[in-house]
Amino acid sequence: MSSDLNAQCSEWRKRSESIAPIIRAEADHNDQLRHLSPATMDALHQIDAFGICTPVDLGGSDLHPVAQLETVATISAADPSTGWNLMNGCQESAWLATRLPDETVARLFRPGSRDWRFPVTAGGLAPEGEARPVEGGWVVTARSAWASGIHTADYVLIQSFIAEEEQEAGTPRSTVTLAAAREEIVIEDTWHTLGMRGTGSAHYRFDELFVPDEMTLVNLELPPARGTGFVTRPNPIFLVPAMYATSLGIARRALEEFAAHAPAGRRRAYRGSVRERERVQHDIGEAQAMLEAMEGYGRNLCEQLHDTPVDTLEQAVNLGDRARSAYRWCNQTTERIVKIVHEHMGGADIFESSMIQRLLRDIQTSSQHIMPGDSAYIRLGRHRLGLEVRPGI
């Protein structure tokens, strides 16, 4: 890595590690609340974590994807729900900063001004409901889901089909992406889940809500209106480094927990501590090797995602599919690591108070996200076999 990147990684390692004790201490509270606690959010704001994907002149840090990976992985190891919400918030806030009209960005992103705090954004982006064009904006009626971090966000995104618009037969309906203040939308109490409980990824509604034109985002499939650097990369290239990091952090925490447990850990059927069993030594060694492979693959992937030219649609599709398949592999490998640790921890892991049980629930829940779905491997296989691969996921 370059000296600049090394310095960036070193600085953000110190920042993220400085708040990790707070994040760990709040993990149970986050799970109970089913969204992040005020103390958790204050800690993240303390190090300007939500700005890591946003251009510097808009109050962000515009981190290299390798530095994004390490920052989000450190927070995810402290608490996976917090790491997930950081991942989601930093990316969607970057979209807000780079795709709203100039006048709106000047109002919302005011680094250096008194009492300014970096705006946090949440919301799902699968098209839902309808947006009806009216004078000065849109009236939106829509219900969406998977809004990670919505309870603690400042702004919420919705992507809706445009109502009353004529279109050619066989063509997809046009959509518009809009943002509204969290206080204007309805959050439903639906986030009762297997894992990632602290993310608060609930359903929400825009109930005949007027959204002015000034809160309309430029189509997210096009280059942003402002900004340079990694934020200009096509999706899902832009999304994968921080997503990969959430799984990586979970794998790191699982092995950390086992190393702390093993010296005193006992199983009734065996003499001595858990760590003295050769089977355990073998399995944990295998898990450690998998973790190190994930770390190396992740750093190499991030460098490729940052440096590889994307001058054509074909190049963008190819690189995006490589990114998604890497994330799927990382997710699956993390689940294998956590299951190895879970097997050797013993009966204490059946209780909700067990961190390993929580890590297992969290990685299994995050694997249901569309990004690491099985289409990632299918699309990569089609590339390898010389078959046509259309844009999409």
C-alpha positions as CSV (number, residue, x, y, z in Angstrom):
1,M,0.0,0.0,0.0
2,S,1.1,3.6,-0.6
3,S,2.3,5.7,2.3
4,D,-0.8,7.9,2.1
5,L,-3.1,4.8,2.4
6,N,-1.0,3.4,5.2
7,A,-1.4,6.7,7.1
8,Q,-5.1,6.7,6.4
9,C,-5.5,3.2,7.7
10,S,-3.4,4.0,10.8
11,E,-5.4,7.1,11.6
12,W,-8.8,5.3,11.2
13,R,-7.6,2.3,13.1
14,K,-6.9,4.6,16.1
15,R,-10.2,6.3,15.7
16,S,-12.3,3.1,15.5
17,E,-10.4,1.4,18.3
18,S,-10.9,4.4,20.5
19,I,-14.6,3.9,20.6
20,A,-14.7,0.1,20.4
21,P,-15.0,-0.3,24.2
22,I,-18.2,1.9,24.2
23,I,-19.6,0.0,21.2
24,R,-19.0,-3.4,23.0
25,A,-20.5,-2.1,26.2
26,E,-23.7,-1.0,24.4
27,A,-24.1,-4.2,22.3
28,D,-26.7,-5.7,24.7
29,H,-28.5,-2.4,25.0
30,N,-28.7,-2.2,21.2
31,D,-30.2,-5.7,21.0
32,Q,-32.8,-4.9,23.6
33,L,-33.8,-1.6,22.0
34,R,-33.8,-3.2,18.5
35,H,-31.9,-0.1,17.2
36,L,-28.7,1.6,18.1
37,S,-28.6,3.4,21.5
38,P,-27.8,7.1,21.9
39,A,-24.4,6.3,23.4
40,T,-23.6,4.2,20.4
41,M,-24.5,6.9,18.0
42,D,-22.6,9.5,20.0
43,A,-19.5,7.4,19.8
44,L,-19.8,7.0,16.0
45,H,-20.3,10.7,15.5
46,Q,-17.4,11.4,17.8
47,I,-15.0,10.0,15.2
48,D,-17.0,11.2,12.2
49,A,-17.6,7.6,11.2
50,F,-20.6,8.2,8.9
51,G,-18.6,10.4,6.6
52,I,-16.0,7.8,5.5
53,C,-17.5,7.5,2.0
54,T,-18.3,11.2,1.4
55,P,-16.1,13.8,-0.3
56,V,-13.9,15.9,2.0
57,D,-15.3,19.2,0.8
58,L,-18.8,18.0,2.0
59,G,-17.6,17.1,5.5
60,G,-16.5,13.5,4.8
61,S,-13.2,11.7,4.8
62,D,-13.4,10.0,1.3
63,L,-11.5,6.9,2.6
64,H,-9.8,4.5,0.3
65,P,-11.9,1.2,0.2
66,V,-9.1,-0.6,2.1
67,A,-9.5,2.0,5.0
68,Q,-13.3,1.6,4.8
69,L,-12.9,-2.1,5.1
70,E,-10.7,-1.9,8.2
71,T,-12.8,0.8,9.9
72,V,-16.1,-1.0,9.5
73,A,-14.6,-4.4,10.4
74,T,-13.3,-3.0,13.7
75,I,-16.7,-1.6,14.6
76,S,-18.4,-4.8,13.4
77,A,-16.1,-6.9,15.7
78,A,-17.2,-4.7,18.6
79,D,-20.9,-5.1,17.7
80,P,-22.2,-6.4,14.4
81,S,-25.4,-4.4,14.4
82,T,-23.4,-1.2,14.9
83,G,-21.0,-2.2,12.1
84,W,-24.0,-2.9,9.8
85,N,-25.6,0.4,10.5
86,L,-22.3,2.2,10.0
87,M,-21.9,0.5,6.6
88,N,-25.4,1.4,5.5
89,G,-25.3,4.9,6.9
90,C,-22.0,5.9,5.4
91,Q,-23.0,4.7,2.0
92,E,-26.5,6.3,1.8
93,S,-25.2,9.5,3.3
94,A,-22.6,9.7,0.5
95,W,-25.5,9.3,-2.0
96,L,-27.3,12.1,-0.3
97,A,-24.3,14.4,-0.4
98,T,-23.4,13.7,-4.0
99,R,-26.8,13.4,-5.7
100,L,-29.0,16.1,-4.2
101,P,-29.3,19.5,-5.9
102,D,-26.6,22.0,-5.2
103,E,-28.7,24.3,-3.0
104,T,-29.9,21.4,-0.9
105,V,-26.4,20.0,-0.3
106,A,-25.2,23.5,0.7
107,R,-28.0,23.5,3.3
108,L,-27.5,20.0,4.7
109,F,-23.7,19.5,4.4
110,R,-22.1,22.5,6.2
111,P,-18.7,21.3,7.6
112,G,-17.1,23.8,9.9
113,S,-20.4,25.5,10.8
114,R,-21.4,25.8,14.4
115,D,-23.2,22.7,15.9
116,W,-23.1,21.0,12.5
117,R,-23.2,17.2,12.6
118,F,-22.7,14.9,9.7
119,P,-26.2,13.8,8.5
120,V,-27.0,10.1,8.7
121,T,-29.3,8.5,6.0
122,A,-31.3,5.3,5.9
123,G,-33.9,3.7,3.7
124,G,-34.6,0.9,1.3
125,L,-34.0,1.3,-2.5
126,A,-36.2,-1.4,-4.0
127,P,-38.9,0.5,-5.9
128,E,-42.1,0.6,-3.9
129,G,-45.4,2.5,-4.1
130,E,-45.9,5.6,-6.3
131,A,-44.7,9.2,-6.4
132,R,-47.2,11.5,-8.0
133,P,-45.7,14.6,-9.6
134,V,-47.3,17.9,-8.3
135,E,-46.2,21.5,-8.5
136,G,-42.9,21.9,-6.7
137,G,-42.3,18.2,-6.0
138,W,-43.9,14.9,-5.4
139,V,-46.6,13.3,-3.3
140,V,-45.5,9.8,-2.2
141,T,-47.5,6.9,-1.0
142,A,-45.2,3.9,-0.4
143,R,-44.3,1.3,2.2
144,S,-40.7,-0.1,2.1
145,A,-38.5,-2.3,4.2
146,W,-34.9,-3.1,5.3
147,A,-34.3,0.5,6.5
148,S,-31.2,-0.3,8.6
149,G,-30.6,2.6,11.0
150,I,-33.8,4.3,10.4
151,H,-34.6,5.0,14.1
152,T,-31.3,7.1,14.4
153,A,-31.2,8.6,10.9
154,D,-31.7,12.2,10.0
155,Y,-33.0,11.5,6.5
156,V,-34.8,8.5,4.9
157,L,-34.7,7.5,1.3
158,I,-37.5,6.0,-0.8
159,Q,-37.5,4.9,-4.4
160,S,-40.9,4.9,-6.0
161,F,-42.6,4.3,-9.3
162,I,-43.6,7.5,-11.1
163,A,-47.5,7.6,-11.2
164,E,-49.5,8.7,-14.3
165,E,-46.5,8.4,-16.6
166,E,-46.9,7.1,-20.1
167,Q,-44.5,4.4,-21.2
168,E,-43.9,2.0,-24.0
169,A,-45.2,-1.5,-23.7
170,G,-42.6,-3.9,-22.3
171,T,-40.4,-1.2,-20.8
172,P,-39.8,-1.0,-17.0
173,R,-41.6,1.8,-15.1
174,S,-39.6,4.9,-14.4
175,T,-38.7,5.6,-10.7
176,V,-37.7,8.6,-8.7
177,T,-35.5,8.5,-5.5
178,L,-36.5,11.0,-2.8
179,A,-35.3,11.9,0.7
180,A,-37.4,13.1,3.7
181,A,-36.6,14.0,7.2
182,R,-37.1,11.0,9.5
183,E,-39.7,12.9,11.5
184,E,-42.0,13.1,8.5
185,I,-42.3,9.4,7.8
186,V,-43.9,6.5,9.8
187,I,-41.7,3.8,11.2
188,E,-43.4,0.5,11.9
189,D,-42.6,-1.8,14.8
190,T,-41.7,-4.8,12.6
191,W,-38.0,-5.5,13.4
192,H,-38.4,-8.7,15.6
193,T,-35.8,-10.9,14.1
194,L,-33.4,-13.9,14.4
195,G,-30.3,-11.7,14.3
196,M,-28.9,-8.2,13.6
197,R,-31.5,-7.1,16.1
198,G,-29.8,-3.8,17.0
199,T,-29.9,-2.6,13.4
200,G,-33.6,-1.6,13.6
201,S,-34.1,-2.4,9.9
202,A,-37.8,-1.9,10.1
203,H,-40.6,-1.2,7.6
204,Y,-41.6,2.4,7.1
205,R,-44.2,4.4,5.2
206,F,-44.5,7.6,3.2
207,D,-48.2,8.4,3.7
208,E,-49.3,10.9,1.0
209,L,-46.2,12.8,1.9
210,F,-45.2,15.9,-0.1
211,V,-41.5,15.8,-0.9
212,P,-40.1,19.0,-2.6
213,D,-38.0,18.8,-5.7
214,E,-35.0,19.9,-3.7
215,M,-35.0,16.5,-2.0
216,T,-34.9,14.5,-5.3
217,L,-31.7,12.4,-5.8
218,V,-30.1,12.0,-9.2
219,N,-30.6,8.4,-10.6
220,L,-28.3,6.2,-8.5
221,E,-27.3,4.3,-11.6
222,L,-25.7,7.4,-13.1
223,P,-22.4,9.2,-12.1
224,P,-23.0,11.5,-9.1
225,A,-23.5,15.2,-9.6
226,R,-20.5,16.0,-7.5
227,G,-17.5,14.4,-5.9
228,T,-14.5,12.4,-7.1
229,G,-12.8,9.2,-5.8
230,F,-14.4,5.9,-4.8
231,V,-17.9,7.4,-4.4
232,T,-18.1,7.8,-8.2
233,R,-17.7,4.0,-8.8
234,P,-20.8,2.2,-10.1
235,N,-22.9,0.1,-7.7
236,P,-22.3,-2.6,-6.4
237,I,-18.6,-1.8,-6.7
238,F,-19.0,1.1,-4.3
239,L,-21.0,-0.9,-1.8
240,V,-19.0,-4.1,-1.3
241,P,-15.9,-3.0,0.7
242,A,-17.9,-1.9,3.8
243,M,-20.4,-4.8,3.4
244,Y,-17.5,-7.3,3.2
245,A,-16.1,-5.7,6.4
246,T,-19.3,-6.5,8.4
247,S,-18.7,-10.2,7.9
248,L,-15.0,-9.9,8.5
249,G,-15.5,-8.2,11.8
250,I,-17.9,-11.0,12.9
251,A,-15.2,-13.7,12.1
252,R,-12.6,-11.8,14.0
253,R,-14.8,-11.5,17.1
254,A,-15.7,-15.2,17.0
255,L,-12.1,-16.3,17.2
256,E,-11.3,-13.6,19.8
257,E,-14.1,-14.9,22.0
258,F,-13.0,-18.5,21.7
259,A,-9.4,-17.6,22.5
260,A,-10.6,-15.9,25.7
261,H,-12.9,-18.8,26.6
262,A,-10.6,-21.8,25.8
263,P,-8.1,-21.7,28.7
264,A,-10.9,-22.1,31.3
265,G,-13.4,-23.9,29.1
266,R,-14.4,-27.4,30.0
267,R,-16.5,-30.2,28.4
268,R,-17.8,-32.9,30.7
269,A,-16.8,-35.7,28.4
270,Y,-13.2,-34.7,28.2
271,R,-10.4,-34.0,30.7
272,G,-8.5,-30.7,30.7
273,S,-9.4,-27.4,29.1
274,V,-11.0,-27.1,25.7
275,R,-7.8,-25.7,24.2
276,E,-5.9,-28.9,25.1
277,R,-7.9,-31.1,22.7
278,E,-6.2,-31.8,19.4
279,R,-9.5,-31.7,17.5
280,V,-10.1,-28.2,18.8
281,Q,-6.6,-27.1,17.9
282,H,-7.1,-28.4,14.4
283,D,-10.4,-26.7,13.9
284,I,-9.4,-23.4,15.3
285,G,-6.2,-23.5,13.2
286,E,-8.4,-24.1,10.1
287,A,-10.7,-21.2,11.2
288,Q,-7.7,-18.9,11.7
289,A,-6.4,-19.8,8.2
290,M,-9.8,-19.0,6.8
291,L,-9.8,-15.6,8.6
292,E,-6.4,-14.7,7.2
293,A,-7.5,-15.7,3.7
294,M,-10.6,-13.4,4.1
295,E,-8.4,-10.5,5.3
296,G,-6.0,-10.9,2.4
297,Y,-8.7,-11.4,-0.2
298,G,-10.6,-8.4,1.2
299,R,-7.6,-6.0,0.9
300,N,-6.7,-7.2,-2.5
301,L,-10.3,-6.9,-3.7
302,C,-10.6,-3.4,-2.4
303,E,-7.4,-2.3,-4.2
304,Q,-8.8,-3.8,-7.4
305,L,-12.2,-2.1,-6.9
306,H,-10.4,1.2,-6.5
307,D,-7.8,0.9,-9.3
308,T,-9.4,-1.2,-12.1
309,P,-10.6,1.0,-15.0
310,V,-14.3,1.1,-15.5
311,D,-14.7,2.8,-18.9
312,T,-17.4,0.7,-20.3
313,L,-20.7,-0.9,-19.1
314,E,-19.2,-4.4,-19.6
315,Q,-16.2,-3.5,-17.4
316,A,-18.6,-2.2,-14.7
317,V,-20.7,-5.3,-14.8
318,N,-17.7,-7.6,-14.7
319,L,-16.1,-5.9,-11.7
320,G,-19.4,-5.5,-9.8
321,D,-20.1,-9.2,-10.2
322,R,-16.6,-10.1,-8.9
323,A,-17.2,-7.8,-5.9
324,R,-20.5,-9.5,-5.1
325,S,-19.2,-13.0,-5.4
326,A,-16.3,-12.0,-3.1
327,Y,-18.8,-10.8,-0.5
328,R,-20.9,-14.0,-0.8
329,W,-17.7,-16.1,-0.2
330,C,-16.8,-13.9,2.7
331,N,-20.2,-14.3,4.2
332,Q,-20.2,-18.0,3.8
333,T,-16.7,-18.4,5.2
334,T,-17.6,-16.3,8.2
335,E,-20.5,-18.5,8.9
336,R,-18.2,-21.6,8.8
337,I,-15.8,-19.9,11.3
338,V,-18.6,-19.0,13.7
339,K,-20.1,-22.5,13.5
340,I,-16.7,-24.0,14.3
341,V,-16.4,-21.8,17.3
342,H,-20.0,-22.5,18.3
343,E,-19.4,-26.2,18.2
344,H,-16.5,-26.1,20.6
345,M,-17.9,-23.5,23.0
346,G,-20.3,-26.0,24.5
347,G,-23.7,-25.7,26.1
348,A,-23.3,-22.2,27.3
349,D,-23.9,-21.1,23.8
350,I,-27.6,-21.9,23.8
351,F,-28.3,-18.8,25.9
352,E,-29.0,-15.4,24.4
353,S,-26.3,-14.0,26.6
354,S,-23.6,-15.8,24.6
355,M,-21.8,-13.6,22.2
356,I,-21.1,-16.5,19.9
357,Q,-24.8,-17.3,19.7
358,R,-25.4,-13.7,18.7
359,L,-22.6,-13.8,16.1
360,L,-24.2,-16.9,14.6
361,R,-27.6,-15.3,14.5
362,D,-26.1,-12.1,13.0
363,I,-24.2,-13.7,10.2
364,Q,-27.1,-15.9,9.3
365,T,-29.4,-12.9,9.2
366,S,-27.0,-10.7,7.1
367,S,-26.7,-13.6,4.6
368,Q,-30.3,-13.0,3.6
369,H,-29.3,-9.6,2.0
370,I,-29.7,-9.5,-1.7
371,M,-26.0,-8.6,-2.3
372,P,-24.5,-12.0,-1.2
373,G,-27.3,-14.0,-2.8
374,D,-26.6,-17.0,-4.9
375,S,-27.0,-15.0,-8.1
376,A,-23.5,-13.6,-7.3
377,Y,-21.9,-17.0,-8.1
378,I,-24.2,-17.6,-11.0
379,R,-23.2,-14.3,-12.7
380,L,-19.5,-14.9,-12.0
381,G,-19.8,-18.3,-13.5
382,R,-21.5,-16.9,-16.6
383,H,-18.6,-14.5,-17.0
384,R,-16.1,-17.3,-16.7
385,L,-18.0,-19.5,-19.3
386,G,-18.2,-16.7,-21.8
387,L,-22.0,-16.3,-21.6
388,E,-23.9,-13.0,-21.8
389,V,-24.3,-11.2,-18.4
390,R,-26.7,-8.3,-18.4
391,P,-26.5,-5.4,-16.0
392,G,-28.2,-6.0,-12.6
393,I,-27.9,-8.3,-9.7
